[in-house]
């Protein structure tokens, strides 16, 4: 799935915009920041609500998303048993487009 650059203004929640700004500041002139430098600040980013996904090559130019980590509130809402599962395994087909739209800056 190719991603198109969009404005930060499409991100509706202020804490998600702050998270994106933090990520971009760490990345500087690189495409991605070093993961070791990424440490969301609790007040601005509410890491308890975050679900971190790994993006993997699924073949044929497709990507798949695999859950790496769940914040405490996400575990309360869902379950810790989701770690390691792919988006295809946990998100119903009818919600995948919405899920991708809300997570892609």
C-alpha positions in Angstrom: 0.0 0.0 0.0 1.7 3.3 -1.1 1.4 6.1 1.4 0.9 9.7 0.2 2.3 12.6 2.2 -0.4 14.7 3.8 -0.5 17.7 6.1 -0.4 17.3 9.8 -3.7 19.1 10.0 -5.5 15.9 9.0 -4.5 14.3 12.3 -7.5 15.2 14.5 -6.3 14.5 18.1 -3.8 17.0 19.6 -1.8 14.3 21.4 -1.4 12.4 18.1 -0.2 15.6 16.4 2.3 16.1 19.2 3.5 12.5 18.8 4.0 13.1 15.1 5.9 16.3 15.8 8.1 14.4 18.3 8.8 11.6 15.7 9.6 14.2 13.0 12.0 16.1 15.3 13.9 12.9 16.1 14.0 11.9 12.4 15.7 15.2 11.5 16.7 14.8 7.9 16.3 11.0 7.9 13.2 9.1 6.8 12.9 7.5 10.3 14.4 8.3 13.7 16.5 5.7 15.5 14.0 3.6 17.5 16.2 3.9 20.5 15.7 7.6 20.6 12.0 7.4 20.4 10.5 7.8 23.9 7.0 9.4 23.9 6.6 11.9 26.7 3.6 10.7 28.9 1.8 14.0 29.2 2.0 15.0 25.5 1.6 11.6 23.9 -0.3 9.4 26.4 1.7 6.2 25.7 -1.0 4.2 27.6 -3.2 4.6 24.6 -0.7 3.8 21.9 -0.5 0.6 19.8 2.8 0.4 18.0 2.9 -1.5 14.8 5.8 -3.0 12.8 5.4 -2.5 9.1 6.5 -5.7 7.2 6.9 -6.7 3.6 4.0 -9.1 2.8 5.2 -9.7 -0.7 3.9 -8.5 -4.1 4.6 -4.9 -3.0 2.1 -5.2 -0.1 2.8 -4.3 3.5 1.3 -5.8 6.6 1.2 -4.4 10.1 2.1 -6.4 13.1 1.4 -5.3 16.7 4.7 -4.7 18.5 3.5 -3.1 21.7 0.3 -2.1 23.5 -0.1 0.7 26.0 -1.8 -0.1 29.3 -5.2 1.4 28.2 -5.1 -0.5 24.9 -4.5 -3.7 26.9 -7.5 -2.9 29.2 -9.7 -2.3 26.1 -8.5 -5.3 24.1 -6.1 -7.8 25.5 -2.3 -8.3 25.8 -2.7 -11.4 23.6 -2.7 -9.2 20.5 1.0 -8.6 20.6 2.6 -10.3 17.5 -0.7 -10.5 15.6 -1.2 -8.7 12.2 -3.8 -6.1 11.5 -5.5 -8.6 9.2 -5.9 -10.9 12.2 -7.3 -8.4 14.6 -9.2 -5.7 12.7 -12.4 -6.7 10.9 -12.3 -6.2 7.1 -15.0 -3.5 7.3 -12.8 -1.4 9.6 -9.4 -1.7 7.9 -9.8 1.3 5.7 -10.9 3.4 8.6 -8.0 2.1 10.7 -5.5 2.9 8.1 -6.9 6.4 7.6 -6.8 7.2 11.3 -3.2 5.9 11.8 -1.5 7.3 8.7 -0.2 10.9 9.1 
